[in-house]
Amino acid sequence: MIRNFLGGVVLCFLAATAMGGERIDVWVLLTEPPVVSGANNAEAIKRQQQAVLAQLAALGAVELARISRARNAVAVSIEPSKLAQVKKISGVRSVSQVRHIERDPPKSAPMH
């Protein structure tokens, strides 16, 4: 599982660097309510994510992740100069930079 995750990270990095230029990772929060709200069905969220991701891809974005249960959002890697265009896409509520939080690994208990 970790190998698959790391492979995906490497592929995303290679795809992003192959497109050239500096890139940032952002969360794009969408307007359809998440699944947990009960106000919408998963199919409507999936359609909205697909439509927005198609427009993001046209701007050169590389998809990193999708979430739909607690939030309806997609994560992409994109050139910072394109952020104003991302915010204008129909269905986009907000855009925020991905924060990478690193924690020290847990210290192992001494063996007795």
C-alpha positions in Angstrom: 0.0 0.0 0.0 2.8 2.4 0.9 4.6 1.5 -2.3 1.5 2.3 -4.3 1.1 5.6 -2.5 4.7 6.6 -3.0 4.5 5.6 -6.7 1.5 7.9 -7.1 3.4 10.7 -5.4 6.4 10.2 -7.8 4.1 10.1 -10.8 2.3 13.3 -9.8 5.7 15.0 -9.3 7.0 13.8 -12.6 3.8 14.9 -14.4 4.0 18.3 -12.7 7.6 18.8 -13.5 7.3 17.6 -17.1 4.8 20.4 -17.7 7.5 22.9 -16.7 7.3 25.9 -14.4 6.8 26.3 -10.8 3.6 24.6 -9.4 1.7 24.6 -6.2 -0.8 22.1 -4.7 -4.2 23.5 -4.0 -7.6 22.3 -2.7 -10.5 23.4 -4.9 -13.7 23.4 -2.8 -16.8 22.9 -4.9 -20.4 24.1 -4.4 -22.3 20.8 -4.3 -22.8 19.7 -0.7 -20.8 16.7 0.5 -22.3 13.3 0.8 -22.4 13.5 4.6 -24.8 16.5 4.4 -27.5 14.2 3.0 -28.6 17.0 0.7 -27.1 15.5 -2.4 -26.2 12.2 -3.9 -22.8 10.9 -4.8 -23.5 10.9 -8.5 -24.1 14.7 -8.6 -20.9 15.3 -6.8 -19.0 12.9 -9.2 -20.5 14.8 -12.2 -19.4 18.2 -10.7 -15.9 17.0 -9.9 -15.5 15.6 -13.5 -16.7 18.8 -15.1 -14.5 21.0 -12.9 -11.5 18.7 -13.4 -11.9 18.9 -17.1 -11.6 22.7 -17.0 -8.7 22.5 -14.6 -6.9 20.1 -16.9 -7.4 22.6 -19.7 -5.5 25.1 -17.5 -2.7 22.6 -17.1 -3.6 21.3 -13.7 -2.7 17.8 -12.6 -5.2 15.9 -10.4 -3.8 14.8 -7.0 -6.9 13.7 -5.1 -10.7 13.9 -4.8 -12.9 13.8 -1.7 -16.7 13.8 -1.4 -17.9 12.5 2.0 -17.0 15.3 4.5 -16.2 17.9 1.8 -16.7 18.1 -1.9 -13.2 19.0 -3.2 -10.4 18.1 -5.5 -6.7 18.7 -5.1 -4.6 19.7 -8.0 -1.1 20.8 -8.8 -1.1 24.0 -10.9 0.9 27.0 -11.9 0.3 29.9 -9.4 -0.4 32.2 -12.3 -3.6 30.2 -13.2 -5.3 30.6 -9.7 -7.4 33.6 -10.7 -8.8 31.5 -13.6 -9.5 28.5 -11.3 -11.5 30.7 -9.0 -13.7 31.8 -11.9 -14.7 28.2 -12.9 -18.4 27.5 -12.4 -19.0 25.4 -9.4 -15.8 26.5 -7.5 -16.5 27.9 -4.1 -12.9 28.5 -3.0 -9.3 27.7 -3.6 -6.7 27.2 -0.8 -3.1 26.0 -0.8 -2.5 22.5 0.5 -0.7 22.6 3.8 1.8 19.8 4.3 2.1 18.9 8.0 5.1 16.9 9.0 5.2 15.3 12.4 8.1 13.5 14.2 7.6 9.8 14.1 6.4 8.3 17.4 9.3 7.3 19.7 9.4 3.6 20.3 9.1 2.5 23.9 12.3 1.1 25.3 12.4 -2.7 25.3 12.6 -4.3 28.8 
